[in-house]
Amino acid sequence: MPARDPDPRLSELMFDTCVLGVDPGVARLGPDPMDAAFTAEVLAGILAAHGRQQLKGVLRDQSVIAGIGNAYSDEILHAARLLPFRKRASLADEEVDALYAATRHTLAEAITVLRERVPPTFERQVRDFLAARIAACERAGIARERLVADPGFGFGKTVEHNLTLLKRLPELCLPGVPLLAGWSRKSSLGRLTGRDTGGRMAGSLAAALLALLGGAKILRVHDVKETRDLVMVWDAWSRA
């Protein structure tokens, strides 16, 4: 995707690493449907807020609900026995409950399959995918310096997958394309620490530091001020 300019509030950071706060193109993702805070009531509220949209359109929109997309929207609707063009206004309460149950069950099954084993070539597969997409962008006329590579921490991946990518992040770095790491408040941090979304700052900062050490140049974060302090200390240490 084309790179965006960093948050102007952080322009005083005079080094290569950018910290992105609330950026419409990168950070605006919907709630994680596998997070404990994602209840049937939350789903009902989301559907009510997008009452004029078809169900499939709501499910596949990553800015509304993260992590479903095209990959699982059809399977979820099939499991809930709902037609994709149905709208919220036409749904009975029990149908909303069925959609919630189907969402959780379908994604839980997908995670179980993935969790069995992290392939030994997993990071190579991710790197090859990123390289292929960069090449496709260049063929389409998008200059390499306008691109950012995001390995997609948390999307369709288990805690083990995410930790593997974080540990092997240097192997994902591609010439001329900065690497973005988005660990902030992710559900993987909740599973590792037992903290809910609001209590994951320390874990987010730890993951951000590990990403910087692994070569990440852009961090997608929620806690901008605290992450800025971390980056400044890391930068001073790296230059000492």
N, C-alpha and C positions, 0 to 999 in steps of 0.2 A: 504494500500500500504506500502511497506517497507520504513522505515524512511531513510532519507539521512543525511549525516554529514552536519552541518551548514557551511555557508560561512566562510572560514578560515580567512577572513579579520576581522571577528567579534570575534575571539577567545579570545580577551582580556575581553570579557564580562563574568565575573566570577560568574554567577548565572544561575539558571535553565532555564530561558526563553530564547529561541533562536529566533533571527530575521533572516528570510531568505530573501535574496535579489533576484537576478536573478538566479533562480535555474531551470535547464532544466526540472526536473521532476514535479515541483510544480507550478512554476510561469509562465511557457511559455504557456499561453493561448492566443487564437486568439481574435480578437475584438468582442465586444458585438453587435450582430446584431440589438438590439433594441436601441442602443445608437444613439443620433442625428448625431454623426460623421460618422456613418456607412451609406454611401450613395450608390446609384447604381454604381457610379464610383469606390468606394472602392471594392464592390463585383466584378466588372469587372476586376479590378487589381488582386484580389485574384485568380480568375479563370484563368487569363492569366499566373500567376506565377505557376499554377499547371495544365497547359494545357494538360499534358499527362495523368492526372488522370481522372477517371470517376466521374461524378457529385456527385453521392451518396458518394463516398469516400471522396471528398472534404468537403461536408456538414457535414458528421459524425465525421470528425477529429476535436477534440476540440482545438488542437493547431493551427488550421487554422481559424476556426470560432467557438467561444465559445457558448455553450448553446443549440446547435441543436442536435447533436449526433444521435443515432438511434431513439430517441423518436419522432423526428419531421421531419427527412430527407425525409422519404417516403411520408408523408402528404404534405410537401412543393413541392416535385417534381410532385406529383399528381395534386396539385392545379395549378402548372405552366404548366401542360401538357407536361412534359419532361420525357423521359426514363432515368432510373438511370445510364445506361452505356454510355450515351452521353458524349462527351468531349468538352472542350471549343472551340477548333478549328472548331467544327461543328455547333456552335451556332451562329445564327444571332443576331444582336444587340437587336432586339425586344424580342428575347427569353431570353436574359440576363436581360432585363427590367422586363419581366414576372416573372423570377425567383426571382428577388429582391422584387417585389410586393408580390409574394406568401410567401416569407420568412417573411416579415414584418407583413402581414395580419395573417398568421398562428400563429405566436408567440404572436401577439397582442390579438388574440382570446383566446389563452391558458392563457395568463396573466389575461384577463378579468374574465375568469371562476374562477381562483384562488383568485382573488382580492375580491370576494364577501364576503368571511368570512374566517378568520383564525380559523381552528378547535380548540376547547379547548384542545384537546390532541395532537396538532401538534408537540410540542417539544418531547413528549413521542414517537410519531411515528418515529421521526428522531433518537432519542436515541435507540429505538428498532432496527431500520435498521442498525445503526452503530454496535450495539452489535452483530447482526446476521452476519455481514460481518467480524467482528473480529473473531468470532467463526469459520467461514468458513476458514479464513486464518490459524488459529491454526490447524484445521483439515488437512489442506494441508501441514502442517509442517513448517509454518512460525512462528517464536517465537514472543510472544507478545511484547517483548521489541524492535522489529524491525518495529512496526506498529505505524502509526499516524492516528488519527480520524479527518476527515474534514466534518463538517456539510453542506458544499456547499453553503455558502452565495452567493446569486445572481443567482444561477442556477435553473431555473424553479420556482423561488420564487418572490413574489411581495415585495415592500418596507415593507409592513406590516408583511409579513412572516419573512423577514430578521431582522426586529426590535424585533419581538417576540423571535426569536432564540437568538439574542444578549442579550436581557434582561434576558432570562432564561438559559443562557449558563452554569451556575453551574450544572443544571440538566442534561446536556449532557456529563459531565465529567465521564469517565469510568476508573476503577482501572487499573493502569499500562500502560495506553495508552495516550500519550500526545494529547491535542486537538489543532488543527490548525485553525486559523481564517484568512480568506482572504477577507478583506474589501477594500483594497487599490484601490482607483480610481474607484470603482464599480459604475455602473449606478444608483444604489439606492442613492448614495451620490449626484449624479447629480440631481436627482429628489427632494431630500430634500433641496439642497442648490441652485439649479439653475445654478451650475457651470459646465463648460465643463471639459473634462478629465484632461487637464493641470492645472485646477484651483481647484482641489479636495484634495490638500495636507492637509489643515486644517481639513477637514472632515475625511480624512483617518486617521490622527493622533488621532482625537477624538474617532473614532470607534476602533482604536487599543488600546487605553487606556481602554475603556469600556470592550474590549475583555480580556485584562489582568486582570482587576478586576473580570471578570467572570470566570477566571480559565484557559484561553488559555495559552499554553506553547510555541506555535510557531506562528509567524505572517508572512503571505505572504505579502511582501511589494514591492513598487517601490522606495520609497524615503528612502533608507537605513540609510543615515547619520542622517536625522531628526528623524527617528523612533528610532535609537540607543539612541539619546539624551533623547527622551521620556521614553524609557525603563530604562535608568540609573536613571532618576528622580523618576520614579515609584518604582524602586527597593530600592532606598534610603529611600523613604517614607514608603514602606512596612516594612523595617527593623528598622525604627526609634522607 
